[in-house]
Amino acid sequence: MSRRLLYARDLHDGDILPAAPADAGTRDRCATQCVSMVAHVLREAGAIGYSRGKIGIQNLEALRATSCECYDTVKSGRSGLSEHRESAR
């Protein structure tokens, strides 16, 4: 869930995401109860907050710490791809 929230943050270019916590897990086929439990743990840790259909990333470093290492790997790969595209122009 942390990885998905980080990806969503990158796409929305901000810390407020238009979704409820349960939406973050539906793509992973995770039960709503499971997603709610994870969201609660992340909220208790101060990484996120959520209310009325929005998730707010409150502590980016804490959220990154709970994400798998693949997020940083993919993000750095995307950066390299963007730089390669710019230099090819």
N, C-alpha and C positions, 0 to 999 in steps of 0.2 A: 504494500500500500504506500509506503514511503516513497518508493521509486516512482510510482504512478503520480503521486502528488508533485514530486520534483519535475517530472516531465510536463505535467500540466502547468506548473509555474513557468517553465521555459516557454511554453506555447502562448500563455496569456500575458507573459512579460509583467508579472506582478504577483504580489503575495495574497491577493484575495481571489479565490477560485469559485466560479459559479456552479457549485454542486453540493449535494449533501454527502456526508461520509459514506453512506451506503452505495452511492454511485461509484465511488472509487474502487470498489471491489467487484462490481457486477461484471466487469470485463475479465476478471480472473476466475469467474464462476465461484466465487467465495460466497457463502451464505451471509445474508444480511446481519445475522447475529454475530458472526465472526468479524465482519468489518466494523460493526459497532463497538465490539470489544477492543479491537486494535485502535480505533479512533479515540476511544476513551483513554487508553494507555498513552497515546501520543499527546492527548490534551493534558493529562495529568503530569506528563513530563515537560509540559510547556512548549512543545514543538508546534502544535496547531491549536486552533480554536474553531468552533463551528457553531453556526446559528442561522436559522431561517434560510436554508438552501445555499449557504456559502461556507467555504472552508477558508480560514485565514492562516497562513504560515506565520507563526510568531517567532520561531527560533530556527532559522535556516540550518545552522550548524548541527543542532540537535536532530533535525529531520534527516540530514545527510548521514549522521552517525548511525541512524537506524535503517538506512537504505543499504542494499547490497552494493558491492564494489562495481557492479556492471553499470550503474548510473554514471559514475565518473569516467569509466572506460568509454562508454558510448558518447558521452558529452564531449570528451576530448577528441574522439574520432570525428564527431560532427564539426568541431572547430577546425580541425585540420582540413576537412573537406571544404568548408567555407573559404578558408584561406587559399586552398588550391584553386577553387573556382575564381576567386578574385584575381589571382596571379595569372590565370589563363586568359583573362580578358584583355 
